[in-house]
Amino acid sequence: MRSPWLNKLSVTLGPRPPASWLLLCLVCVLAVIAILGSTSSIAFDSVTITPVPNIYSNYRRLKEQAAVDYLELRSFSVSATRQQVLGLCGKEREHFVPCYNVTSNTLAGFKDGEEFDRHCEMFRPRERCLVRPPKDYKIPLRWPAGRDVIWSGNVRLSRDQFLSSGSMTKRLMLLEENQIAFHSEDGLIFDGVKDYSRQVAEMIGLGSDAEFHQAGVRTVLDIGCGFGSLGAHLVSRKVMPICIAAYEATGSQVQLALERGLPAMIGNFISRQLPYPSLSFDMVHCTQCSIIWDDKDGMFLIEMDRILKPGGYFVLTSPASKPSGSSSRTKKRSMVAPIEEFTEKICWSLMAQQDETFIWQKTADVNCYKSRSKSASPPICNEGNDIPPYYQPLMSCISGTTSQRWIPIQNRSTEQLSSYELQSECHLAGVQQDDFSEDSQVWRSALRNYWSLLTPLIFSDHPKRPGDEDPLPPFNMLRNVMDMNAHYGGLNAAFLDEKKSVWVMNVVPVRARNTLPLIINRGFAGVLHDWCEPFPTYPRTYDFLHGYALLSHLSSERCGMMDVLVEMDRILRPEVLYCNYIYVLWTQNRNQIKGWVVLSDSVAAIDMARALAAQIHWEARVVDPQNGSDQRILVCQKPFVKK
């Protein structure tokens, strides 16, 4: 016999409930489950350095939850309108680079070229504002297509500037409508960049430039790199080039190189050292870089000696036009003779000369310096003078001769650090080798989880092109990556292990433990930087910013978190509104590509950063690793903000 409440239900609904009612009940139940599930945090691997990582294998759930959480990004962005949000800077600051103001520097008394140097002490920021993108800004083409073709609206080089440039520029670039095409194969130097690279390799005794690693050449500092064509070629040879060039108010070499997805940063050394440790690079290259190397009593060459590793190469190519009344050979001789004379004093030897190219090699024998007379000039620096070179004044003495890192490049392993080299580097950096190995394991796991988190958000609305495999980042979306607190370079190593088509600028804060020599000796790009100052790059030059424990580090600094976030916004690429239909097939309203920021830190630091992120229009949400620690992960997206 049925109970009274079942009789009432039968009277109300009839003997059999309608199918629509059952379907409605099912939808309600699923909705309740979804709401309850969304309140729980996403299972996510720990990116803490010290604990052993708790590897989480259920990436499918992570991807699905990440796609659902995209709604949180929108809702949080809407709530930000109640807070005070920053406005946009004026149009004149579209390519703004702080710390480089020739007028202010001149008025302050800087001269003899120092007015073109970086002077952050003279930089007085106005009211905070967000640097807007140019009117015609578009997403860069995916790598490697973006290496050879860029959008002209993304850089400061205008059509008029291009048309008024010299014949060499026109040989290198082809301006067609809204694109600039770089002819890497035929135009950098005389017979082409490939021939030039092979010529340099042959001059140092190699069969081809594919053998650079066998000669110990893994890192190259390219000074005044033009449009990055040599760097683009060296990347294909698995050599890490870093382009540096002086700040240029119009038409920047560094901006063009970064737009092409090549490692670059603003850097010159008129009066101050470069922010790299001693004994950093295997080769320094200069082609028409407009530096008078024997000026200032050879201090520029002393700076090159400081950053060159023992046995490293200095390559100088300076084409000399034939002057009236004298031969080009005489002209070249007069240009190189003072350099030859000075390089002998610092134990360099002229290794080879061919056409306009000269190659010197730094001695691998530290006793060469000791064998000089006591009154020899330049003198050897006193022990202890080798302090972290964060824009210190140029030195007039030879450094690095007492360093325990004095290891000739020809004596190192050809690829990664050997176990002995790794043990030595960890010892010099004050790092336990077990901690180093554990750090590498943690970042491999963390990187896989980052990509599981980002993949559905980037590609959820983006169909693949006909004939393509499913696109996975960073193959066609991310190329330039910055690790703002790089520690040992573990994230960079994880990218390589996962075969991601990215390069990483590893930044070591100046007040953190100086692990930069370890990072550079792993063959990675790296630099010292004070995050209370702007980073020496142009706006919109990085696709992905990562910072582990950076915010907590800044809590003890003299600067505020908001200033750092505004600077991150300046250097991060924005969302773009449209793409060229030749390269992508999805429609404008489905294109949601954005710059990405991932910060891992304490709960208090993350909560503060999330509140501040809303004021700069970032869409942000917090991920709980659920590992029992007080760590949280803040994932931010920079949208396209435009008047």
Disulfide bonds with the S-S distance in Angstrom:
Cys89-Cys129 2.03
Cys99-Cys120 2.10
Cys225-Cys243 1.76
Cys286-Cys289 1.76
Cys347-Cys368 2.10
Cys381-Cys397 2.00
Cys532-Cys559 2.19
